[in-house]
Amino acid sequence: MLPDANPIYGESPRCDLHADLHEIVARHCGEKTNLLQLLIEVQACAGYIPADAASYIAATLDIPRARIESVASFYSFLHLKPVGEYRVLFSDNITDRMLGNQDLMEQMCRQLWLQPGKVSEDGLLTINTTSCTGMCDQGPAMLVNGHAITRLSSQRIQEIGQLIRNRTPVAEWPADYFKIENNIRRGGLILDNKLAYGEVLQTTKTITPETIISTIKDSNLRGRGGAGFPTGMKWEACSNAEGDAHYVVCNADEGEPGTFKDRVLLTRHPDLVFEGMTLCARAVGAKKGFLYLRGEYRYLLSHLQGVLQRRRDSELLGENILGEQGFDFDIEIHLGAGAYICGEESALIESLEGKRGVPRNRPPFPVTHGYLQQPTAVDNVETFCQAVMAMHMGAAAYRAIGTEKSSGSKLISVSGDCASPGIYEYPFGVTVRQILTDCGAVNTRAVQVSGPSGICIGEHEFDRKLGFEDLPTAGAFMVFDDSRDMFEVARNFVHFFAHESCGFCTPCRVGTSMLKQTMDKVAAGHGTQHDLTEIENLDHVLQTTSHCGLGRTACNPVLHTLKHFRPAYESRLKSLDFEPAFDLDGALARARQMTGRDDAGAHLKESE
Amino acid sequence: MTDTFQLDGATVPFEPGQTVMQAALAADHYIPHLCYHPEFKPHGSCKLCTVKVNGRTMASCTMPAEAGLEVESEIEEINALRRTLVKMLFAEGNHFCPSCEKSGNCMLQALGYDLEVHTAGFRHQYPDRPLDASHPDILLDFNRCILCELCVRASSEVDGKNVFALAGRGDTKHLIVNAESGQLKDSNIALTDKAMQVCPVGVILKKRVGFSQPIGERRYDESPISAQALLDAPRPSDAAGDCAACEDAP
């Protein structure tokens, strides 16, 4: 029997893949670049990608069949084998853990008689963890068949377990489960903007691309995705690059754990985002744009498509925008499917082309050789919003906000140990301490600024300022109070990087996995001084030889916590120079499980 | 006049479009590598060819050569990184050199000797990677795969067949065969394919000839990989068309 289709998006409640497959492929015009989109639809319809569907798609698209397997197996939300009618994924960011997700998952596994990662014998469900789903301000969170559920509690888990047992379609579950709050705590330039949609395009439609680029350059706007590259320079380089076509890409693959501001922008201010993309298109001469939306935010798809359609109807997209001859631009939304690495711009472009999201060798850079090797401007959701405001206010007025090298405002996603988690907008230059005060954080031990790949700072650094001069940030701000174990925080992040490594280069593929094992060894009480040296050695190799930023920053959480909170590590070490990673007693676990024994006689004595 | 850069104090000339690795090999300077092959577009995944360029570590196979670069390769700091990478590869797969029929002809083993890697140093991962012996003439021993993608590239770019592909990601990344059954016997591979010739380790093996060349008389028994790699390196004077990597050279 085929499982539920994708009920929330108005598709048929029961999917007959064999009938629909032809239509799905046809809808994507048999384009190879749409392979990932096609696979996502098959997955949503059938619950997995059946072998005969893969063969059919390969034959129709005229691609090797192995490519289907190759692409599908790269993305964690796609499956080549049946994984249950209900696919339950607990968000496993450290903030979810702090809110008790592990107990809830255990409760659900007990209730439904299931082990994590295993398909139940009746094929009803799987329960597993997934990387941060971007709901850190309203966790613990989960995804059920791709639908986000927030504010999990023991009672809610109990109810969900019952609904699954009764095979109630997800569409009939209480709407309250799927309610997602914006939690805007402090507005500013972007969040309080009163622009009517199309307003800025109306005033800029007649000015030259060069004027747009020079205004953005003069505004000192820098990318909000983390790297902080000057936006005007990027647009200029893209505009100057020769190609058959130019493209604009909005990076809405907000995967950095602890970040959720783009989700709020796309919910509350989608017009600002699309207006920014259209402005960019005018500047670089693009006729086509993509919004790459992370799979976890799939629930926003119909809302965003509605906004796009309204903009088309209002002459803000399509041919001759606002009556301006030759100003043609339209936007297509592509979905991701559970791969953090696709937030890296060249990996994102590979994914847009329907491939595995492996970062490219650079140079050449996307501004000259991006989507289909054509000049492409890739910017973050928030960057496009800021560009519209800079254009609206004028460069000088925009530059007056923030600090000398960091102009404008920044949206901060606050989560963790504080009274009011949510979105805060500040001019650049705000201190960490100010944010902590505003969000009601007390007894704060540490803040993870800009997510696991960012920096972990301790109390003596709380007067540092957010901005490119001091503490650059993509927006995540996770607060840990003095009850938290910073070793466990780092270990969670290390697991995240190992899970998300694309596996292309040796240091990251093997190194993140070794780092994870060493951290687990220390956590299990088998660590020694030697392991800390080993961690430092792995960090060095990752930092110096990795192919992309993921590998190079994968060791940051450990490096920073070792620097500030070394006792959290050392208190776990055995006072030995060497301790084998092999755990004799642990090796008997399987035998204990098979014999159903767990008494003292079934364990080896700890030899001291 | 051709431009030059410095490699460990030596002056290396290069043609426009060449990478640091290509120019170095053409000028008789060895830089360790595994996933680089003179006949294919540089790929940059193994990172064994990491060098220091003007103080920054870069993969030399993908780094475009530029006039005046200061490249350091044969220095302890870089060789220490390479040693760790080789150890990682040994620990990641199931490599048992004494019983491997590729012993003496294996680039990973030869690099290990050249860099004086005496032990894997890391905890062995012992991945479960079943063999594929389905094909009458060819054996696939995935245990030894280092995921360099040379067979993938050879099959697609030279043979035009796409017999191989990579699946999974991170530590679950693995080599797969293009067939609904997943078995090599159901693919269109042929013994004469380029994909049969490029595996630097012992994954793709011709059956029944494993030991026809005695151990002790094999490629890396004669001279170390640092010398052998230079013999393979394309020279600007080579016949045009022989080597994809030097097609653009005059």
Interface residues (C-beta under 8 A of the other chain):
Chain A: A51 S55 P64 R65 A66 R67 E69 S70 S73 F74 A339 R356 N361 P363 A498 H499 E500 S501 C502 G503 F504 C505 T506 P507 R509 V510 G511 T512 S513 M514 Q517 N537 H540 V541 T544 T545 S546 H547 A581
Chain B: P42 H43 G44 S45 C46 K47 L48 T50 T57 A59 T62 P64 L81 T84 L85 M88 L89 A91 E92 F122 R123 Q125 I146 L147 N162 F164 A165 L166 A167 G168 R169 G170 D171 T172 K173 I176 V177 N178 A179 E180
